[in-house]
Amino acid sequence: MATWDDVRATALALPEAEEGTSYGKPAFKVRKKSFAWESPHEYGALVVRVDPDERPLLVESNPAAYYVTPHYDGYPMLLVNLDAIATGELSERIEDSWLLVAPPKLGATLG
């Protein structure tokens, strides 16, 4: 089980990550682009960016942790249930999301 403290620690450990808000909810951004935020539509859910082709595979692999609602249909985003995900897997989702929005040269520094 992961917590919002785990989300914050993982997100802010990434290069140039900053904490802010989006629709009044906590959000993490890199160069003004959001990569992880609390859903304003699904209570307590974390939203991360995801490769559209990978999303159905993730949902199928762990439906207790990953899901999508109609609001996010058509967008490369995934909802994460923090009560059902291990911290290591959460870190992977956040890092992958960061890589999708970070400029390529910055992404290469993650190493």
TIRO-2110 file (N, C-alpha, C; in Angstrom, 1 decimal):
// TIRO-2110
0.8, -1.2, 0.0, N, 1, A
0.0, 0.0, 0.0, CA, 1, A
0.9, 1.2, 0.0, C, 1, A
0.6, 2.2, -0.9, N, 2, A
1.4, 3.4, -1.0, CA, 2, A
0.6, 4.6, -0.4, C, 2, A
1.2, 5.6, -0.2, N, 3, A
0.6, 6.8, 0.4, CA, 3, A
0.9, 8.1, -0.4, C, 3, A
0.2, 9.2, -0.1, N, 4, A
0.5, 10.4, -0.8, CA, 4, A
2.0, 10.9, -0.5, C, 4, A
2.4, 10.5, 0.7, N, 5, A
3.8, 10.9, 1.0, CA, 5, A
4.8, 10.1, 0.1, C, 5, A
4.5, 8.9, -0.3, N, 6, A
5.3, 8.1, -1.2, CA, 6, A
5.2, 8.8, -2.6, C, 6, A
4.1, 9.2, -3.0, N, 7, A
3.9, 9.9, -4.3, CA, 7, A
4.8, 11.2, -4.3, C, 7, A
4.7, 12.0, -3.3, N, 8, A
5.4, 13.2, -3.2, CA, 8, A
6.9, 13.0, -3.2, C, 8, A
7.4, 12.0, -2.4, N, 9, A
8.8, 11.7, -2.3, CA, 9, A
9.4, 11.3, -3.7, C, 9, A
8.6, 10.4, -4.3, N, 10, A
9.1, 9.9, -5.6, CA, 10, A
9.1, 11.0, -6.7, C, 10, A
8.0, 11.7, -6.7, N, 11, A
7.9, 12.7, -7.8, CA, 11, A
8.9, 13.8, -7.6, C, 11, A
9.1, 14.3, -6.4, N, 12, A
10.1, 15.4, -6.1, CA, 12, A
11.6, 14.9, -6.2, C, 12, A
11.8, 13.6, -6.3, N, 13, A
13.2, 13.1, -6.5, CA, 13, A
13.6, 13.2, -7.9, C, 13, A
12.6, 13.4, -8.8, N, 14, A
12.9, 13.4, -10.3, CA, 14, A
13.5, 14.8, -10.6, C, 14, A
14.4, 14.8, -11.6, N, 15, A
15.0, 16.1, -12.0, CA, 15, A
14.0, 17.2, -12.4, C, 15, A
14.2, 18.3, -11.8, N, 16, A
13.4, 19.5, -12.1, CA, 16, A
11.9, 19.4, -11.8, C, 16, A
11.5, 18.4, -11.0, N, 17, A
10.2, 18.2, -10.6, CA, 17, A
9.8, 19.3, -9.6, C, 17, A
8.6, 19.8, -9.7, N, 18, A
8.1, 20.8, -8.8, CA, 18, A
6.7, 20.4, -8.3, C, 18, A
6.3, 20.8, -7.1, N, 19, A
5.0, 20.5, -6.6, CA, 19, A
4.1, 21.8, -6.8, C, 19, A
2.9, 21.6, -7.2, N, 20, A
2.0, 22.7, -7.4, CA, 20, A
0.6, 22.1, -7.2, C, 20, A
-0.4, 22.7, -7.9, N, 21, A
-1.8, 22.3, -7.9, CA, 21, A
-2.3, 22.3, -9.3, C, 21, A
-3.4, 21.5, -9.4, N, 22, A
-4.2, 21.4, -10.6, CA, 22, A
-5.6, 21.2, -10.2, C, 22, A
-6.5, 22.1, -10.5, N, 23, A
-7.9, 22.1, -10.1, CA, 23, A
-8.0, 22.0, -8.5, C, 23, A
-7.1, 22.7, -7.9, N, 24, A
-7.1, 22.7, -6.4, CA, 24, A
-6.5, 21.5, -5.7, C, 24, A
-6.0, 20.5, -6.5, N, 25, A
-5.5, 19.3, -6.0, CA, 25, A
-4.0, 19.2, -6.1, C, 25, A
-3.2, 18.5, -5.3, N, 26, A
-1.8, 18.4, -5.5, CA, 26, A
-1.4, 17.9, -6.9, C, 26, A
-0.4, 18.5, -7.4, N, 27, A
0.1, 18.1, -8.7, CA, 27, A
1.6, 18.2, -8.8, C, 27, A
2.3, 17.4, -9.6, N, 28, A
3.7, 17.4, -9.8, CA, 28, A
4.0, 17.7, -11.2, C, 28, A
4.9, 18.6, -11.5, N, 29, A
5.2, 19.0, -12.9, CA, 29, A
6.6, 19.1, -13.1, C, 29, A
7.0, 18.9, -14.4, N, 30, A
8.3, 19.2, -14.9, CA, 30, A
8.2, 20.1, -16.0, C, 30, A
8.9, 21.3, -15.9, N, 31, A
8.9, 22.3, -16.8, CA, 31, A
7.4, 22.7, -17.2, C, 31, A
6.6, 22.9, -16.2, N, 32, A
5.2, 23.3, -16.3, CA, 32, A
4.3, 22.3, -16.9, C, 32, A
4.7, 21.1, -17.1, N, 33, A
3.8, 20.0, -17.6, CA, 33, A
3.6, 19.0, -16.5, C, 33, A
2.3, 18.7, -16.2, N, 34, A
1.9, 17.8, -15.2, CA, 34, A
2.3, 16.4, -15.6, C, 34, A
2.8, 15.6, -14.6, N, 35, A
3.1, 14.2, -14.8, CA, 35, A
2.4, 13.3, -13.8, C, 35, A
2.0, 13.9, -12.7, N, 36, A
1.3, 13.1, -11.6, CA, 36, A
0.4, 14.1, -10.8, C, 36, A
-0.9, 13.7, -10.6, N, 37, A
-1.7, 14.6, -9.8, CA, 37, A
-2.9, 13.9, -9.2, C, 37, A
-3.5, 14.5, -8.2, N, 38, A
-4.6, 13.9, -7.6, CA, 38, A
-5.8, 14.2, -8.5, C, 38, A
-6.6, 13.2, -8.8, N, 39, A
-7.8, 13.3, -9.7, CA, 39, A
-8.8, 14.2, -9.0, C, 39, A
-9.3, 15.2, -9.7, N, 40, A
-10.4, 16.0, -9.2, CA, 40, A
-11.7, 15.3, -9.4, C, 40, A
-11.7, 14.2, -10.1, N, 41, A
-13.0, 13.5, -10.4, CA, 41, A
-13.1, 12.2, -9.6, C, 41, A
-12.0, 11.6, -9.2, N, 42, A
-12.1, 10.3, -8.5, CA, 42, A
-11.4, 10.4, -7.2, C, 42, A
-12.1, 10.4, -6.1, N, 43, A
-11.6, 10.7, -4.8, CA, 43, A
-10.4, 9.8, -4.4, C, 43, A
-9.3, 10.5, -4.1, N, 44, A
-8.1, 9.8, -3.7, CA, 44, A
-7.3, 9.2, -4.7, C, 44, A
-7.7, 9.2, -6.0, N, 45, A
-6.9, 8.5, -7.0, CA, 45, A
-5.8, 9.4, -7.6, C, 45, A
-4.7, 8.8, -7.9, N, 46, A
-3.6, 9.5, -8.5, CA, 46, A
-3.7, 9.3, -10.0, C, 46, A
-3.5, 10.4, -10.8, N, 47, A
-3.5, 10.3, -12.2, CA, 47, A
-2.1, 10.4, -12.7, C, 47, A
-1.7, 9.5, -13.6, N, 48, A
-0.4, 9.5, -14.2, CA, 48, A
-0.5, 9.4, -15.7, C, 48, A
0.4, 9.9, -16.5, N, 49, A
0.4, 9.8, -17.9, CA, 49, A
1.0, 8.4, -18.2, C, 49, A
0.5, 7.9, -19.4, N, 50, A
0.9, 6.5, -19.7, CA, 50, A
0.9, 6.4, -21.3, C, 50, A
1.7, 5.5, -21.8, N, 51, A
1.7, 5.2, -23.2, CA, 51, A
0.3, 4.6, -23.5, C, 51, A
-0.4, 5.1, -24.5, N, 52, A
-1.8, 4.6, -24.7, CA, 52, A
-1.8, 3.1, -25.0, C, 52, A
-0.8, 2.6, -25.7, N, 53, A
-0.8, 1.2, -26.0, CA, 53, A
-0.5, 0.3, -24.7, C, 53, A
0.1, 0.9, -23.7, N, 54, A
0.5, 0.2, -22.5, CA, 54, A
-0.7, 0.2, -21.5, C, 54, A
-1.6, 1.2, -21.6, N, 55, A
-2.6, 1.4, -20.6, CA, 55, A
-3.5, 0.1, -20.4, C, 55, A
-4.0, -0.5, -21.5, N, 56, A
-4.9, -1.7, -21.2, CA, 56, A
-4.1, -2.8, -20.6, C, 56, A
-2.8, -2.9, -20.9, N, 57, A
-2.0, -4.0, -20.4, CA, 57, A
-1.8, -3.8, -18.9, C, 57, A
-1.6, -2.6, -18.5, N, 58, A
-1.4, -2.3, -17.0, CA, 58, A
-2.7, -2.5, -16.3, C, 58, A
-3.9, -2.1, -16.8, N, 59, A
-5.2, -2.3, -16.2, CA, 59, A
-5.4, -3.8, -16.0, C, 59, A
-5.1, -4.6, -17.1, N, 60, A
-5.3, -6.0, -17.0, CA, 60, A
-4.4, -6.7, -16.0, C, 60, A
-3.1, -6.2, -15.9, N, 61, A
-2.1, -6.8, -15.1, CA, 61, A
-2.4, -6.6, -13.6, C, 61, A
-3.1, -5.5, -13.2, N, 62, A
-3.4, -5.2, -11.8, CA, 62, A
-4.6, -4.3, -11.7, C, 62, A
-5.8, -4.9, -12.0, N, 63, A
-7.1, -4.1, -12.0, CA, 63, A
-7.4, -3.5, -10.6, C, 63, A
-6.9, -4.1, -9.5, N, 64, A
-7.1, -3.4, -8.2, CA, 64, A
-6.4, -2.1, -8.1, C, 64, A
-5.2, -2.0, -8.8, N, 65, A
-4.4, -0.8, -8.6, CA, 65, A
-4.7, 0.2, -9.8, C, 65, A
-5.0, -0.3, -11.0, N, 66, A
-5.1, 0.6, -12.1, CA, 66, A
-6.5, 0.5, -12.7, C, 66, A
-7.0, 1.7, -13.1, N, 67, A
-8.3, 1.8, -13.7, CA, 67, A
-8.4, 3.0, -14.5, C, 67, A
-9.5, 3.1, -15.3, N, 68, A
-9.8, 4.3, -16.2, CA, 68, A
-11.3, 4.5, -16.0, C, 68, A
-11.7, 5.7, -16.0, N, 69, A
-13.1, 6.1, -16.0, CA, 69, A
-13.5, 6.8, -17.3, C, 69, A
-14.8, 6.9, -17.6, N, 70, A
-15.1, 7.6, -18.8, CA, 70, A
-14.5, 9.0, -19.0, C, 70, A
-14.3, 9.7, -17.9, N, 71, A
-13.7, 11.0, -18.0, CA, 71, A
-12.3, 11.0, -18.7, C, 71, A
-11.6, 9.9, -18.5, N, 72, A
-10.2, 9.8, -19.0, CA, 72, A
-10.1, 9.0, -20.3, C, 72, A
-11.3, 8.5, -20.8, N, 73, A
-11.3, 7.8, -22.1, CA, 73, A
-10.7, 8.8, -23.2, C, 73, A
-9.9, 8.3, -24.1, N, 74, A
-9.3, 9.1, -25.1, CA, 74, A
-8.1, 9.9, -24.7, C, 74, A
-7.7, 9.8, -23.5, N, 75, A
-6.5, 10.5, -23.0, CA, 75, A
-5.5, 9.5, -22.6, C, 75, A
-4.2, 9.8, -22.7, N, 76, A
-3.2, 8.9, -22.3, CA, 76, A
-2.9, 9.0, -20.8, C, 76, A
-3.9, 8.7, -20.0, N, 77, A
-3.8, 8.8, -18.6, CA, 77, A
-4.4, 7.5, -17.9, C, 77, A
-3.9, 7.3, -16.7, N, 78, A
-4.2, 6.1, -15.9, CA, 78, A
-4.5, 6.5, -14.5, C, 78, A
-5.5, 6.0, -13.9, N, 79, A
-5.8, 6.2, -12.5, CA, 79, A
-5.2, 5.1, -11.7, C, 79, A
-4.6, 5.5, -10.5, N, 80, A
-3.9, 4.6, -9.7, CA, 80, A
-4.6, 4.6, -8.3, C, 80, A
-5.0, 3.5, -7.8, N, 81, A
-5.5, 3.3, -6.4, CA, 81, A
-4.3, 3.1, -5.5, C, 81, A
-4.0, 4.1, -4.7, N, 82, A
-2.8, 4.0, -3.8, CA, 82, A
-3.0, 2.9, -2.8, C, 82, A
-4.2, 2.5, -2.4, N, 83, A
-4.4, 1.5, -1.4, CA, 83, A
-4.1, 0.1, -2.0, C, 83, A
-3.9, 0.0, -3.3, N, 84, A
-3.7, -1.4, -3.9, CA, 84, A
-2.4, -1.5, -4.7, C, 84, A
-1.5, -0.6, -4.5, N, 85, A
-0.2, -0.6, -5.2, CA, 85, A
1.0, -0.6, -4.3, C, 85, A
2.0, -1.4, -4.6, N, 86, A
3.2, -1.4, -3.9, CA, 86, A
4.0, -0.1, -4.2, C, 86, A
4.8, 0.3, -3.3, N, 87, A
5.6, 1.5, -3.5, CA, 87, A
6.6, 1.4, -4.7, C, 87, A
7.1, 0.3, -4.9, N, 88, A
8.0, 0.1, -6.0, CA, 88, A
7.3, 0.2, -7.3, C, 88, A
6.2, -0.3, -7.5, N, 89, A
5.4, -0.2, -8.7, CA, 89, A
4.9, 1.2, -8.9, C, 89, A
4.5, 1.8, -7.8, N, 90, A
4.1, 3.2, -7.9, CA, 90, A
5.2, 4.1, -8.4, C, 90, A
6.4, 3.9, -7.9, N, 91, A
7.6, 4.7, -8.3, CA, 91, A
7.8, 4.5, -9.9, C, 91, A
7.6, 3.3, -10.3, N, 92, A
7.8, 3.0, -11.8, CA, 92, A
6.8, 3.8, -12.6, C, 92, A
5.5, 3.8, -12.1, N, 93, A
4.5, 4.5, -12.9, CA, 93, A
4.8, 6.0, -12.9, C, 93, A
5.2, 6.6, -11.7, N, 94, A
5.5, 8.0, -11.7, CA, 94, A
6.7, 8.4, -12.6, C, 94, A
7.8, 7.6, -12.5, N, 95, A
8.9, 7.8, -13.3, CA, 95, A
8.6, 7.7, -14.8, C, 95, A
7.8, 6.7, -15.2, N, 96, A
7.4, 6.6, -16.6, CA, 96, A
6.6, 7.8, -17.0, C, 96, A
5.7, 8.3, -16.2, N, 97, A
4.9, 9.4, -16.5, CA, 97, A
5.8, 10.7, -16.7, C, 97, A
6.7, 10.8, -15.8, N, 98, A
7.7, 11.9, -15.9, CA, 98, A
8.4, 11.9, -17.2, C, 98, A
8.9, 10.7, -17.6, N, 99, A
9.6, 10.5, -18.9, CA, 99, A
8.8, 10.9, -20.1, C, 99, A
7.5, 10.7, -20.0, N, 100, A
6.6, 11.1, -21.1, CA, 100, A
6.5, 12.6, -21.3, C, 100, A
6.7, 13.4, -20.3, N, 101, A
6.5, 14.8, -20.5, CA, 101, A
7.8, 15.6, -20.4, C, 101, A
8.9, 15.0, -19.8, N, 102, A
10.1, 15.7, -19.7, CA, 102, A
10.8, 15.8, -21.1, C, 102, A
11.5, 16.9, -21.3, N, 103, A
12.2, 17.0, -22.6, CA, 103, A
13.3, 15.9, -22.7, C, 103, A
13.5, 15.4, -23.9, N, 104, A
14.4, 14.2, -24.1, CA, 104, A
15.8, 14.4, -23.4, C, 104, A
16.4, 15.5, -23.5, N, 105, A
17.7, 15.7, -22.9, CA, 105, A
17.6, 15.6, -21.4, C, 105, A
16.6, 16.1, -20.8, N, 106, A
16.4, 16.0, -19.3, CA, 106, A
16.0, 14.6, -19.0, C, 106, A
15.2, 13.9, -19.8, N, 107, A
14.9, 12.5, -19.5, CA, 107, A
16.1, 11.6, -19.5, C, 107, A
17.1, 12.0, -20.3, N, 108, A
18.3, 11.2, -20.4, CA, 108, A
19.1, 11.3, -19.1, C, 108, A
18.9, 12.3, -18.3, N, 109, A
19.7, 12.5, -17.1, CA, 109, A
19.1, 11.5, -16.0, C, 109, A
18.0, 10.9, -16.2, N, 110, A
17.4, 10.1, -15.1, CA, 110, A
18.3, 8.9, -14.9, C, 110, A
18.9, 8.3, -15.9, N, 111, A
19.9, 7.3, -15.9, CA, 111, A
19.7, 6.3, -14.9, C, 111, A
END
